[in-house]
Structures are given as C-alpha cells and as structure tokens.
Amino acid sequence: MTEPSGPAAWRMPDLPPGRVLEVVRAPDPVLGVRGETVDPAAADIVELAANLVATQVVSPGCVGLAAQQVGVALRVFSVDVAGHPKTRTCHGLFVLCNAEVVEGSRRERGREGCLSVPDFTGDVARARRLTVRGQLPVTGEWVLVETDAFEAVAVQHEVDHTQGLLFLDRVAGPHAVHPRRTYL
C-alpha cells in the first residue's frame, strides 16, 4: 500500500458518464449498515462513483452522497460544496473510497440535513478542521484531504453514512432535531 500524497498533490480522475439512481430514505435498513471496503479500481466501483456524481448533480442542494443512500452498503461517497455560501476550502467535486478520518479539531455545533431524511434537520457537533484519508476511484491512489468549515462537515457526514450512521445518530437528543423548513 502506498502512502497518501499531500493535500495539493492529487487530482480527481475522470469518471465515465453515470446514471441517476433513486435515493433511499430512512428508515430503509441499508442506511444503518456499515459499508464494506472496496477496490476503487474495480469496474463496478468506478460505475458506482459515476452514478453517485450523476445523482448528486441532479439533486437540488445536495453537497454529498454516499453509497448507502443509493441502496448499497459500500465505503464510497461523493462531495462537492462548490458555490455553497458557508464554503471556505473547496476541493471541487470528488469521490473517495474507504475513507477514514485521520484528524479533526475545533468541534462546533451546526445544523445538518440529508436527502435520506428529507423532513428533518439536526444540530450536530462536527470538527471544523479535518484530515481524511481515502482512495480515489479509477486509480486507487491513496490521498489526504485536508479541509475546513463547510467542506469538513460535509465530508464527516458522508463518512458517517459509509459507517451506517445518519446525522440523527449524532444529535444531542430529541431537542436537537427540527422539522425542515420550506421556503417559498
């Protein structure tokens, strides 16, 4: 296994065109299943990565999507926080496989939502500075993603999905869950 490359040393490989998949909603059991480790270069995983990207792109307000959210318990997710007003650091659109949090600091509470829990948001304490280690699809290259602010929160949310956790599993209690507001 090769060591991860530095924060600016990696580039997301090109993916084939993907197809839009249905997003599963709680209480679907797959959302609570810890994902299996994958071979990021395998054809089915490259296809899954492309499908996650295609599904995320057509989902309004979506900044990340994990394999569990499209019905498969695997350790793969996509993230893209470009254009979000709370974004400071932005790596653009990327997919990680077998990701794990290496280091996190400056935990703060913030409101989170999820396509798989469309009717609620919740207050979750997350690290605001984060280092994650994972593999890129297609090449299998190990990379370190060093990020902060909103992108750090989005990455942690997706890593949780790959571990079978929803943001509801991270809230302090029922008082920290809120009905989602709809703005006209």
N, C-alpha and C positions, 0 to 999 in steps of 0.2 A: 504494500500500500504506500503510495506517495504522500508526502506531507502536503498540507494545504498551501496554496500560494497566497501571497499578500493581498491586501484589500483592493488594490487597483490593478492587480496583475491578471485578473480573469475577465473573460467576456462570455456572455450567454451565447451558446451555439445556436445556429439556425435550426428551427423545427419545421417539419413538414406541415402542410395545412391540416388543421384539426377540425373536428365536428363538434357541434354544440350538444352537450349532454343535459339530461334533466338533473336538477339539483334536489337532493333528498332533504326532507325536513324532519326535525325532531317530532316524535320520538323514534324515528327509524333506528333499529338496533345497530346498524353499521356505524353510526356516529359515535357509538361508545366502544368500538373495537380498536385496540392498539394495532397500528399498521405493521405489516411485515416489511423487513428490509428488502430492497430491490436491487437489481442490476441495472444501473442507469443507462447502459448502452444497449440493453435488450430492446428489440423492435416494439414489443407491447408497451414498454415503459416510455419509450420515445413517443409512441402514439398517444398514451395517456397524458403525457406532458403537453402535447399539442392540443389535445381535447380540453384540458384544464384551461389553457390560454384562450382557446376559442370560446369556451363557456364564460370565462371571466369577462372577456371583452364585450359580450352582448348583455351582461348583467349590470343594470344601472347601479352606480355607487359601489360596485364590488372592487375591493382592493386586494383580495386574495382568495384562493380557492384550494381546498385540499382534496385528495383522492377520496376520502370518506364521504365528502359532500356530493360526489357523483356515484356513490354506491360501492366503492372498492376500498378495502382496508389495507392500504399500502402507504409507505412513507414517502409521499410525493406531494408537493404543493407549488402553487404559483403565487407571485406577489407583484403588484405594480401600483405604487402610490403616487405616480406622476400626476401633477395637477391638483392634488388634494391640498386644501389650504393649510393643514397642520404639518405638512411635509417640510423637513429641513434637509436631511440627507435622502437622496433618491438614487437607487441603482437601476432605475427603469424596470422594464418587465424581465423577470427571471423566474426560473423553476429550480427548486432544489430537491434532491433525493436524499433520503437517510440523514436528514438534518438533525443536529443536536445543539442545544445552547451551550456555549463554552464559558461565557461570562456575561453577567448582566449587573447593572448598577443603577442607582438613582430611581428606585421604585416610586411611582406615583399612581394615584388612582385616576382613572378616566372612564368615560362611557364607551361601551362597545356594542356593536350589533353584529348580526350574522345572517347570511342568506338562508341558512338552515333553521334559524329561529326568527322567522320574519315578524312576529308580533311583539317581541320584547327587546329591550336593550338592558345592559347591566353595567354597574360600576365595578371595574376590575383593576387591581394593583398590578402594574407591569413595570419591568425595567425600562428606563428611558435611554439607556446606552446599552448596546448589545453586541456580542460577537457570537456568530453562529457558524458552525462547520457543517458542510454538506457537499454533495456531489452534483455536478451538472449532468443533465440528460445528454445523450448522444456520446459525449467524450468520457464520462465517468470521472472527470477531473475533480479532485478534492479542492474546495475553495473555502476561504474565510470571508464571511460577510460582516463587516463592521459598520454599524449604523446607529441611529439615534432617533429620538422623537417618534413621530407617527409611523415611520417605516419599522422601527424596532417593535412597536406594539403590534403591527400587522404581522410581522414575522413570528412573534411569540404566539399569537392567536392561531396561526396556521400550524406551527409546530405542535401546539396542543391538539389540534384536530388529528394530526397523524399519530398522536398518543391516545386517541379515543376520548378526548376531553372537549367539552363545549365551554364557552365563556361562562355559562350558568354554573359550571363546576368550580369556578374561580371567584364568584361573588362572595361578599362577606355574609350574606344571608338574604332572606326574602325582602328586606327593606332596600336592598341594592338592585332589585330587579324592577324595571319600569315598562309600562306599555309603550310601544313605539309610537312616536308622534307622526302624524301625517300632515304635511304642509301643502296647502293649495297654491 
